[in-house]
Amino acid sequence: MPFNELVDHYRRLLEYHWLEVGMSWTAIQSLAEPLSMADVAERLAGPGAEIRMLDVREGPLYVPAVHIADCGSSIMLLDHVGEVVSWVPGLMDRLSEGVRLWNLGWHVNGGNRLLYAADGRVLVEVPGLDCAAAYGSDPHALDHVLHLLPEPFTLLSKASAMAIIEMESGASLDLEWLEADQTAVILGHDD
């Protein structure tokens, strides 16, 4: 799908859905051996991670969880609180070992950020979805797509960042997926 159509898709999704309030969306692609949802769940929640079906709209409100899905060549994570995956210190490094990872997150107080990591280290962070503010150990790693981000701090910049993630990783979100029971990794479980 052309980039402009992807942006329109995500703009409509954000206008209609609760994602505008807060979310963290992560796409993970293996650099070598295929990565399973169980592998990602273990990186996220530790050995013996509990995985079960939860309603995407309600589950994390009552159970601390991150939704997980096999999405073509990627595994995607969705945290609709926007603070679990994006802001845990060191988690992006751990999740990105042996893979390429894109993460887009925001929460009710702002915190808009696009992040790209590969092989265990964060390469680029784009705070506020502002290309001019990009930094990291390889701040130019996403230059081929960052020019597609419009003015920062807008709904259009969020939709454009989501379109970039889909274009780069193949992971996608749609209303049908968001309004159903999906697989979730339960956080803070007891072994």
N, C-alpha and C positions, 0 to 999 in steps of 0.2 A: 504494500500500500504506500502511495506517495506520502512524504513527510507532512504536507499540509492537511491531508485527510486524517492522518494519525493525530495531529494536533487538534483538529475539529472533534474527533472521537473522544479524546481525553478531556477537552474543554466541556463537552456535553456531559460526560460522566461526572466531572467535578461540580458542575452546576446542579446536577440532579441529585447527587449522592452525598453522603456524610463524609466522604474523604477530604473535602475542603477543610474540615475542622482539624484533622490530624491524621497522619499516616506515615508509615515507613514502608517503602516498597523496594525489595532487593531482588536482583536477578543474578544468578550464579552460573557460570559456564566453566566446565572443566578444561584445563589446559592439556591433559593427557588422558588418564583413565576416566571412564564415565563416573559421575558422582550420583549416588542415589539420594532419595529423600531421607532415608535413614541415616546416611553419612552426614548430611547437612543438619538433621535434627540433633545428632550427637554433638556436632560442633557448637550448636546453639545452646543445648540444654544439658550436655554431659552424657556419660554412658548410661544406657538404659532409659533414654529419653522416652517419656510417655507420649504416644501419638494416638489421637482419636478424632472423631468427626465432631465439628462444632459449627453452628450457624455463624457465618462471617459477620452478620450484623449484630449479633448479641453475645456470642461466645466470650470474647475477651473482656466484656463488661463485667462478667461474673467469674470467669476463670482466667488467670494470667496465661495467655497463649499467643502464639504467632502462627498464622495460617501458612501452609506450605503446599506447593503444587509442582508437579512435573509439567513443564511447559516447553515441549519440543526439546531443543538442545540445552535448555536451561532449567534450573530449579528456581522457583520464586518464593519469596517470603513476603507476607503482608501483615504488618502490625498496624491496626487502625487507631491505636492510641498515638502513635508517632514518636514514642519515647523509649521503647524497649530495645529495638535493634539498632537504631541510629546512634544512640547516645551512651551505650555501655562501653567503657574504656577497654580498648584492646580487642573488642569483639570483631571488628571489621578485619583486623589483621588475621585473627584465627579463622574466620569464615573464608578468607580469601587465599588460604594456603593451597597452592596447586591449582588455582582457578582464577578466572577474571570475575570481578564483582562490580556491579553498579548498584548504588543505593541512593534513593531520593526520599527525603523525609521533611516533615514539618509537624508542628504541634500547635495547640490552641494559642500559645504565646508567640508564635512565629517560628523561628529556628529553621527556616527554609535552607536546605543544603542538598547538593548533588555531590556524590562521592564516587570515585573510581579507584579500585584496588586490584592488584594482581600479585599472585605468588607470595602472599603473606605480608604485603605492605601497601599502605595507602599511597597512591601516586598523585591523585588530584582531589582537592576539595574545592567546591564552588559555593561559598557561603552566600546566602541571600539569592541564589541563582543568578549572581552577578558575575559575568565572564571576567570583568576587570579585576575582580577580587580573587580569582583562582590562584591556589597555591598548592604546594606539596612537593614530594621528592622528584616528581616529573610533571611539573605544572602544565606542560604542553601535550601530554598524552591524549587529551580529548579535543585538541584544537580543531580537528577535522569535523567535529559536530558542535562544539560550544558556540560557534558563530551563529547557530540556529536559535539560540536563546534570545528572546526579545527583552524589552525593558524588565529589570528585576522587580520582585515583590508584587507580581500581578498573577491573576488566575491564568493568563496566557503563558506566563513563564513556567508555571507548574505544569500545565498541559504540554508545553513544548519539551520540558525535561522528561516527562513520561514518554512522549513520542521518541525522544532520543534513546531512552532505555529500550523500548521495544525495537527500534531500528538496529541498535547495536547487539542486543542479546536474543531477540526473538520472543522474549517473554511478553505477555499481554494481559491486560485486565479488561473485563467487560461486565456489563450490568448482570448478565445471567450468572456469572461466576460469583459476583459480589452478593447475590441475593439467594444463596443456597448454602446447604451444609457442605463444608470442605474439611479436608484433613488439617489438623492443627497440632503443633508441638506444645505440650503443656510445660510451662516454666515454673520453676520452684517446686518440682515434685520431690517426694521423699523416696529414697532408695530402700 
